[in-house]
Structures are given as C-alpha cells and as structure tokens.
C-alpha cells in the first residue's frame, strides 16, 4: 500500500511529487520496519527493509520521470496540433482569397467586353461621320447638358 500514493503523486505531480511522497512513505515505513511497535513488527531482515525504502524512492523517481516525459510529449503534440490547425486555417483563407480573386477577374472581364464593343463602334463611327457634322459635336454638347 505504500506504492499506491507514490505512483499517484508521480503521475499527477511528476518527479517532484513522486519523490516527495516516496520520502514521506519511507519515513512512515521506518518506525514500522526498525522499531518494535507491538505485534506489528516487520519480520524481514534489515537489508530487505532498507532495500524496500530504496525501492520506494526509486519507484517515485522513475514513475515521476516517466510522467514528466509523457507530459512533455503531450504538450509537444498539442503544440503541433495547434500549429497544424493554424496552417489549415491559413490554407482555407488562402483558398477563399484565390476564389475571390478569380471572381473579381471574371467580373472585370465581363465589364471589359461591352467596353471594347463600345470603343470599337466609336472608332468606326468616328471614321464615318465627318468632324464638322452636328453628330460629331454631340459628344461635346451632350456632355454640357
């Protein structure tokens, strides 16, 4: 039961949490292991008891280190995902701007077609109507009206 809080602290708080609870567990286990406290004295050898305390601390450090690495990788994956989403948003925006550019180019083309027709007609009419005719002056007098 000493390992459960060590692992919980290591997975939730990283190496610092794992080591802190491992030290607390070691200090909690020491009186039970080395001092006679009624009928609940640990019958193992002193070496086994010391190795148990070392194991608490090793488990706290190892589990905490692994938890910290996993947290770092998770953050890195989240940053990569956010960057990917940002790039996808930029691609969508670029696609919309490209579509808008094509639309504007199409509208400009459609406006230019009748203007070319009018220009061509004006050039033909300019050659046909003499300069002194009243129809030729209409452009100037019509503009004044």
Residue frames as a rotation matrix with the C-alpha (Angstrom) as fourth column:
UNK 1
0.558 0.830 0.000 0.00
0.830 -0.558 0.000 0.00
0.000 0.000 -1.000 0.00
UNK 2
0.153 -0.573 -0.805 2.98
0.315 -0.744 0.589 2.34
-0.937 -0.344 0.066 0.26
UNK 3
-0.738 -0.524 0.425 3.39
0.519 -0.038 0.854 2.27
-0.432 0.851 0.300 -3.55
UNK 4
0.066 0.866 0.496 -0.11
0.996 -0.087 0.021 3.50
0.061 0.492 -0.868 -4.44
UNK 5
0.811 0.261 -0.524 0.31
0.341 -0.938 0.060 7.06
-0.476 -0.227 -0.850 -3.14
UNK 6
-0.198 -0.943 -0.266 3.82
0.063 -0.283 0.957 7.22
-0.978 0.173 0.116 -4.60
UNK 7
-0.670 -0.016 0.743 2.57
0.710 0.282 0.646 6.28
-0.219 0.959 -0.177 -8.06
UNK 8
0.426 0.894 0.138 -0.45
0.904 -0.416 -0.098 8.56
-0.031 0.166 -0.986 -7.78
UNK 9
0.607 -0.264 -0.749 1.75
0.111 -0.906 0.409 11.54
-0.787 -0.332 -0.521 -6.82
UNK 10
-0.499 -0.860 0.102 4.27
0.184 0.010 0.983 10.72
-0.847 0.510 0.154 -9.55
UNK 11
-0.481 0.365 0.797 1.62
0.877 0.209 0.433 10.56
-0.009 0.907 -0.421 -12.27
UNK 12
0.602 0.793 0.086 -0.18
0.792 -0.608 0.063 13.67
0.102 0.031 -0.994 -11.10
UNK 13
0.923 -0.247 -0.293 2.77
-0.104 -0.897 0.429 15.87
-0.369 -0.366 -0.854 -10.00
UNK 14
0.681 -0.692 -0.238 5.77
-0.331 0.000 -0.944 14.44
0.653 0.722 -0.229 -11.82
UNK 15
0.022 -0.797 -0.604 9.17
0.417 0.556 -0.719 13.62
0.909 -0.236 0.344 -10.35
UNK 16
-0.696 -0.272 0.665 8.86
-0.395 -0.628 -0.671 16.18
0.600 -0.729 0.330 -7.56
UNK 17
0.210 0.870 0.446 5.54
-0.944 0.062 0.324 14.77
0.254 -0.489 0.835 -6.37
UNK 18
0.707 0.031 -0.707 6.75
-0.083 0.996 -0.039 11.18
0.702 0.087 0.706 -6.67
UNK 19
-0.311 -0.911 -0.270 9.91
0.317 0.169 -0.933 11.85
0.896 -0.377 0.237 -4.71
UNK 20
-0.529 0.160 0.833 8.11
-0.700 -0.636 -0.323 13.85
0.478 -0.755 0.449 -2.03
UNK 21
0.558 0.800 0.221 5.59
-0.805 0.456 0.381 11.10
0.204 -0.390 0.898 -1.37
UNK 22
0.495 -0.466 -0.733 8.35
0.159 0.878 -0.451 8.45
0.854 0.106 0.509 -1.58
UNK 23
-0.628 -0.739 0.246 10.26
-0.073 -0.258 -0.963 10.24
0.775 -0.623 0.109 1.18
UNK 24
-0.204 0.645 0.737 7.08
-0.962 -0.272 -0.029 10.52
0.182 -0.715 0.676 3.28
UNK 25
0.769 0.486 -0.416 6.36
-0.448 0.873 0.193 6.82
0.457 0.038 0.889 2.68
UNK 26
0.008 -0.859 -0.511 9.93
0.217 0.501 -0.838 5.93
0.976 -0.104 0.190 3.67
UNK 27
-0.751 -0.283 0.597 9.63
-0.432 -0.472 -0.768 7.93
0.499 -0.835 0.232 6.88
UNK 28
0.200 0.905 0.375 6.27
-0.969 0.124 0.216 6.34
0.149 -0.406 0.902 7.59
UNK 29
0.734 0.065 -0.676 7.59
-0.184 0.977 -0.105 2.82
0.654 0.202 0.729 6.98
UNK 30
-0.232 -0.973 0.016 10.82
-0.267 0.048 -0.962 3.24
0.935 -0.227 -0.271 9.00
UNK 31
-0.378 0.075 0.923 9.24
-0.925 -0.048 -0.376 3.07
0.017 -0.996 0.087 12.50
UNK 32
0.706 0.695 0.135 7.23
-0.685 0.719 -0.116 0.01
-0.177 -0.011 0.984 11.49
UNK 33
0.717 -0.450 -0.532 10.30
-0.120 0.672 -0.731 -1.67
0.686 0.588 0.428 9.99
UNK 34
-0.174 -0.980 -0.091 13.00
0.036 0.086 -0.996 -0.89
0.984 -0.177 0.020 12.52
UNK 35
-0.772 -0.063 0.633 11.30
-0.595 -0.281 -0.753 -0.30
0.225 -0.958 0.179 15.85
UNK 36
-0.779 0.510 -0.365 9.17
0.554 0.832 -0.020 -2.78
0.294 -0.217 -0.931 17.74
UNK 37
-0.724 0.643 0.250 5.63
-0.670 -0.742 -0.033 -1.43
0.165 -0.191 0.968 17.86
UNK 38
0.125 0.788 0.603 3.57
-0.817 0.426 -0.387 -4.14
-0.562 -0.445 0.697 19.46
UNK 39
0.117 0.020 0.993 2.72
0.155 0.987 -0.038 -7.18
-0.981 0.158 0.113 17.39
UNK 40
0.929 0.350 0.121 3.02
0.175 -0.128 -0.976 -5.42
-0.327 0.928 -0.180 14.00
UNK 41
0.175 -0.949 -0.261 6.83
-0.516 -0.315 0.797 -5.50
-0.838 -0.005 -0.545 13.78
UNK 42
0.707 -0.004 -0.707 8.15
-0.688 0.226 -0.689 -6.31
0.163 0.974 0.157 10.27
UNK 43
0.759 -0.378 0.531 9.94
-0.067 0.765 0.640 -9.70
-0.648 -0.521 0.555 10.47
UNK 44
0.885 -0.428 0.182 12.22
0.283 0.185 -0.941 -9.11
0.369 0.885 0.285 7.40
UNK 45
0.118 -0.937 -0.329 15.97
0.985 0.068 0.160 -8.61
-0.128 -0.343 0.931 7.59
UNK 46
0.214 -0.120 -0.969 17.43
0.248 -0.953 0.173 -5.13
-0.945 -0.277 -0.174 7.93
UNK 47
-0.830 -0.555 -0.052 18.80
0.052 -0.171 0.984 -5.35
-0.555 0.814 0.171 4.38
UNK 48
-0.513 0.728 0.455 15.34
0.839 0.311 0.447 -6.18
0.183 0.611 -0.770 3.00
UNK 49
0.416 0.692 -0.590 13.84
0.806 -0.581 -0.112 -3.25
-0.420 -0.429 -0.800 4.89
UNK 50
-0.149 -0.559 -0.815 16.49
0.001 -0.825 0.565 -0.84
-0.989 0.083 0.124 3.59
UNK 51
-0.938 -0.164 0.304 16.03
0.275 0.176 0.945 -2.14
-0.209 0.971 -0.120 0.05
UNK 52
-0.054 0.991 0.124 12.28
0.998 0.056 -0.012 -1.59
-0.019 0.123 -0.992 0.44
UNK 53
0.434 0.155 -0.887 12.92
0.373 -0.928 0.020 2.07
-0.820 -0.340 -0.460 1.37
UNK 54
-0.621 -0.706 -0.342 15.33
-0.113 -0.351 0.930 2.44
-0.776 0.615 0.138 -1.58
UNK 55
-0.733 0.407 0.546 12.69
0.680 0.464 0.568 0.89
-0.022 0.787 -0.616 -3.84
UNK 56
0.337 0.851 -0.403 10.08
0.802 -0.484 -0.351 3.44
-0.494 -0.205 -0.845 -2.68
UNK 57
0.198 -0.344 -0.918 12.40
-0.130 -0.937 0.323 6.25
-0.972 0.055 -0.230 -3.72
UNK 58
-0.843 -0.524 0.121 13.44
0.010 0.210 0.978 4.58
-0.537 0.826 -0.172 -6.98
UNK 59
-0.341 0.813 0.472 9.81
0.935 0.344 0.083 3.99
-0.095 0.470 -0.878 -7.94
UNK 60
0.497 0.522 -0.693 8.97
0.510 -0.822 -0.253 7.62
-0.702 -0.228 -0.675 -7.10
UNK 61
-0.191 -0.673 -0.714 11.85
-0.317 -0.646 0.694 8.92
-0.929 0.359 -0.090 -9.21
UNK 62
-0.912 -0.188 0.366 11.27
0.233 0.498 0.836 6.56
-0.339 0.847 -0.410 -12.15
UNK 63
-0.106 0.955 0.276 7.49
0.981 0.146 -0.126 6.99
-0.161 0.258 -0.953 -12.28
UNK 64
0.455 0.243 -0.857 7.86
0.293 -0.949 -0.114 10.77
-0.841 -0.199 -0.503 -11.89
UNK 65
-0.523 -0.728 -0.442 10.43
-0.271 -0.350 0.897 10.97
-0.808 0.589 -0.014 -14.66
UNK 66
-0.810 0.284 0.514 8.25
0.575 0.557 0.598 8.92
-0.116 0.780 -0.615 -16.99
UNK 67
0.245 0.951 -0.187 5.23
0.896 -0.296 -0.330 11.05
-0.370 -0.087 -0.925 -16.15
UNK 68
0.185 -0.261 -0.947 7.21
-0.059 -0.965 0.255 14.24
-0.981 0.008 -0.194 -16.84
UNK 69
-0.857 -0.515 0.018 8.37
-0.049 0.117 0.992 12.87
-0.513 0.849 -0.125 -20.20
UNK 70
-0.460 0.773 0.437 4.82
0.887 0.426 0.180 11.92
-0.047 0.470 -0.881 -21.11
UNK 71
0.438 0.604 -0.666 3.58
0.580 -0.755 -0.304 15.37
-0.687 -0.254 -0.681 -20.12
UNK 72
-0.262 -0.639 -0.723 6.30
-0.268 -0.672 0.690 16.95
-0.927 0.375 0.005 -22.27
UNK 73
-0.942 -0.070 0.328 5.37
0.265 0.444 0.856 14.80
-0.206 0.893 -0.400 -25.24
UNK 74
-0.042 0.997 0.070 1.69
0.970 0.057 -0.235 15.57
-0.239 0.058 -0.969 -24.75
UNK 75
0.358 0.116 -0.926 2.43
0.157 -0.986 -0.062 19.32
-0.920 -0.123 -0.371 -24.72
UNK 76
-0.673 -0.668 -0.318 4.59
-0.258 -0.191 0.947 18.94
-0.693 0.719 -0.044 -27.82
UNK 77
-0.730 0.480 0.486 1.78
0.681 0.569 0.460 17.06
-0.056 0.667 -0.743 -29.57
UNK 78
0.304 0.872 -0.384 -0.72
0.802 -0.452 -0.391 19.73
-0.515 -0.189 -0.836 -28.54
UNK 79
0.001 -0.385 -0.923 1.56
-0.212 -0.902 0.376 22.47
-0.977 0.195 -0.083 -29.93
UNK 80
-0.926 -0.360 0.109 1.97
-0.002 0.293 0.956 20.52
-0.377 0.886 -0.272 -33.18
UNK 81
-0.337 0.890 0.308 -1.79
0.933 0.360 -0.019 20.04
-0.128 0.281 -0.951 -33.41
UNK 82
0.417 0.461 -0.784 -2.38
0.417 -0.863 -0.286 23.76
-0.808 -0.207 -0.552 -32.80
UNK 83
-0.420 -0.658 -0.625 0.21
-0.353 -0.516 0.780 24.62
-0.836 0.549 -0.016 -35.47
UNK 84
-0.889 0.146 0.433 -1.43
0.428 0.600 0.676 22.20
-0.161 0.786 -0.597 -37.89
UNK 85
0.113 0.991 -0.075 -4.84
0.928 -0.132 -0.349 23.78
-0.356 -0.030 -0.934 -37.22
UNK 86
0.219 -0.109 -0.970 -3.37
-0.011 -0.994 0.110 27.26
-0.976 -0.013 -0.219 -37.75
UNK 87
-0.795 -0.571 -0.202 -1.86
-0.236 -0.016 0.972 26.16
-0.559 0.821 -0.122 -41.07
UNK 88
-0.586 0.671 0.454 -5.16
0.803 0.553 0.220 24.57
-0.104 0.494 -0.863 -42.14
UNK 89
0.381 0.730 -0.567 -6.96
0.628 -0.655 -0.420 27.83
-0.678 -0.196 -0.708 -41.33
UNK 90
-0.166 -0.532 -0.830 -4.40
-0.332 -0.763 0.555 29.74
-0.929 0.368 -0.050 -43.41
UNK 91
-0.943 -0.162 0.289 -4.91
0.181 0.481 0.858 27.36
-0.278 0.862 -0.424 -46.33
UNK 92
-0.102 0.981 0.166 -8.67
0.963 0.140 -0.232 27.80
-0.250 0.136 -0.959 -46.14
UNK 93
0.404 0.207 -0.891 -8.27
0.199 -0.971 -0.135 31.58
-0.893 -0.123 -0.433 -46.05
UNK 94
-0.585 -0.693 -0.421 -5.85
-0.322 -0.277 0.905 31.48
-0.744 0.666 -0.061 -49.00
UNK 95
-0.764 0.376 0.524 -8.34
0.626 0.626 0.464 29.36
-0.153 0.683 -0.714 -50.95
UNK 96
0.304 0.919 -0.251 -11.12
0.824 -0.386 -0.414 31.84
-0.477 -0.081 -0.875 -50.23
UNK 97
0.166 -0.317 -0.934 -8.93
-0.185 -0.940 0.286 34.76
-0.969 0.126 -0.214 -51.29
UNK 98
-0.872 -0.479 0.104 -7.98
-0.025 0.254 0.967 32.92
-0.490 0.840 -0.233 -54.50
UNK 99
-0.350 0.831 0.432 -11.67
0.927 0.373 0.033 32.30
-0.133 0.412 -0.901 -55.26
UNK 100
0.494 0.506 -0.707 -12.44
0.455 -0.843 -0.286 35.96
-0.741 -0.181 -0.646 -54.61
UNK 101
-0.335 -0.712 -0.618 -9.59
-0.301 -0.540 0.786 36.97
-0.893 0.449 -0.033 -56.96
UNK 102
-0.881 0.062 0.469 -10.98
0.425 0.538 0.728 34.73
-0.207 0.841 -0.500 -59.69
UNK 103
0.108 0.994 -0.016 -14.44
0.940 -0.108 -0.324 36.20
-0.324 0.020 -0.946 -59.19
UNK 104
0.365 -0.045 -0.930 -13.13
0.029 -0.998 0.059 39.77
-0.931 -0.049 -0.363 -59.46
UNK 105
-0.722 -0.669 -0.175 -11.12
-0.196 -0.044 0.980 38.86
-0.663 0.742 -0.099 -62.56
UNK 106
-0.611 0.575 0.545 -14.25
0.782 0.548 0.298 37.36
-0.127 0.608 -0.784 -64.13
UNK 107
0.447 0.788 -0.424 -16.31
0.702 -0.603 -0.380 40.45
-0.555 -0.128 -0.822 -63.34
UNK 108
-0.018 -0.546 -0.838 -13.61
-0.251 -0.809 0.532 42.71
-0.968 0.220 -0.123 -64.78
UNK 109
-0.900 -0.302 0.315 -13.55
0.176 0.409 0.895 40.59
-0.400 0.861 -0.315 -67.93
UNK 110
-0.203 0.918 0.342 -17.33
0.970 0.235 -0.056 40.80
-0.132 0.320 -0.938 -68.30
UNK 111
0.528 0.335 -0.780 -17.25
0.320 -0.930 -0.182 44.58
-0.787 -0.153 -0.598 -67.86
UNK 112
-0.377 -0.799 -0.469 -14.38
-0.230 -0.409 0.883 44.92
-0.897 0.440 -0.030 -70.35
UNK 113
-0.600 0.161 0.783 -16.23
0.697 0.586 0.413 43.06
-0.393 0.794 -0.464 -73.13
UNK 114
0.502 0.827 0.255 -19.02
0.849 -0.415 -0.327 45.67
-0.164 0.380 -0.910 -73.62
UNK 115
0.527 -0.372 -0.764 -16.49
-0.058 -0.913 0.404 48.49
-0.848 -0.168 -0.503 -73.24
UNK 116
-0.621 -0.761 0.190 -14.42
0.094 0.168 0.981 47.05
-0.778 0.627 -0.033 -76.09
UNK 117
-0.218 0.643 0.734 -17.56
0.964 0.261 0.057 46.83
-0.155 0.720 -0.676 -78.19
UNK 118
0.771 0.512 -0.379 -18.43
0.487 -0.857 -0.169 50.44
-0.411 -0.054 -0.910 -77.48
UNK 119
0.091 -0.836 -0.542 -14.86
-0.192 -0.549 0.814 51.54
-0.977 0.030 -0.211 -78.23
UNK 120
-0.691 -0.341 0.637 -14.83
0.468 0.460 0.754 49.63
-0.551 0.820 -0.158 -81.49
UNK 121
0.210 0.863 0.460 -18.15
0.974 -0.142 -0.178 51.10
-0.088 0.485 -0.870 -82.51
UNK 122
0.721 0.016 -0.692 -16.95
0.168 -0.974 0.152 54.63
-0.672 -0.226 -0.705 -81.63
UNK 123
-0.361 -0.918 -0.163 -13.84
-0.054 -0.154 0.987 54.15
-0.931 0.365 0.006 -83.75
UNK 124
-0.544 0.250 0.801 -15.94
0.812 0.395 0.429 53.01
-0.209 0.884 -0.418 -86.72
UNK 125
0.562 0.827 0.018 -18.44
0.818 -0.553 -0.161 55.86
-0.123 0.105 -0.987 -86.26
UNK 126
0.355 -0.511 -0.783 -15.59
0.083 -0.817 0.571 58.37
-0.931 -0.268 -0.248 -85.90
UNK 127
-0.734 -0.647 0.205 -14.29
0.217 0.063 0.974 57.39
-0.643 0.760 0.094 -89.31
UNK 128
-0.362 0.683 0.634 -17.77
0.931 0.236 0.277 57.51
0.040 0.691 -0.722 -90.90
UNK 129
0.713 0.678 -0.179 -19.06
0.694 -0.719 0.042 60.85
-0.100 -0.154 -0.983 -89.52
UNK 130
0.070 -0.691 0.719 -17.19
0.531 -0.585 -0.613 63.96
0.844 0.425 0.326 -90.66
UNK 131
-0.591 -0.432 -0.682 -15.69
0.802 -0.222 -0.555 66.14
0.088 -0.874 0.477 -87.96
UNK 132
-0.974 0.202 0.100 -17.83
-0.204 -0.979 -0.015 69.18
0.095 -0.035 0.995 -88.82
UNK 133
-0.322 0.914 -0.247 -21.14
0.130 0.301 0.945 67.28
0.938 0.272 -0.216 -88.68
UNK 134
0.056 0.461 0.886 -23.55
-0.812 -0.496 0.309 68.00
0.581 -0.736 0.346 -85.86
UNK 135
0.905 0.278 -0.321 -23.44
-0.093 0.868 0.488 64.34
0.414 -0.412 0.812 -84.74
UNK 136
0.090 -0.950 -0.298 -19.69
0.606 0.290 -0.741 64.62
0.790 -0.113 0.602 -84.18
UNK 137
-0.585 -0.270 0.765 -20.19
-0.290 -0.811 -0.509 67.65
0.757 -0.519 0.396 -81.94
UNK 138
0.455 0.889 -0.048 -22.89
-0.290 0.199 0.936 65.84
0.842 -0.412 0.348 -79.98
UNK 139
0.213 -0.453 -0.866 -20.33
0.774 0.619 -0.134 64.40
0.597 -0.641 0.482 -77.67
UNK 140
-0.823 -0.567 0.028 -19.29
0.456 -0.690 -0.562 67.86
0.338 -0.450 0.827 -76.59
UNK 141
-0.554 0.668 0.497 -22.76
-0.570 -0.740 0.359 69.40
0.607 -0.085 0.790 -76.46
UNK 142
0.401 0.705 -0.585 -24.32
-0.020 0.645 0.764 66.35
0.916 -0.295 0.273 -74.84
UNK 143
-0.216 -0.575 -0.789 -21.73
0.826 0.324 -0.462 66.44
0.521 -0.752 0.405 -72.11
UNK 144
-0.932 -0.129 0.338 -22.65
-0.012 -0.923 -0.386 70.10
0.362 -0.364 0.858 -71.34
UNK 145
-0.101 0.987 0.123 -26.33
-0.429 -0.155 0.890 69.34
0.898 0.037 0.439 -70.94
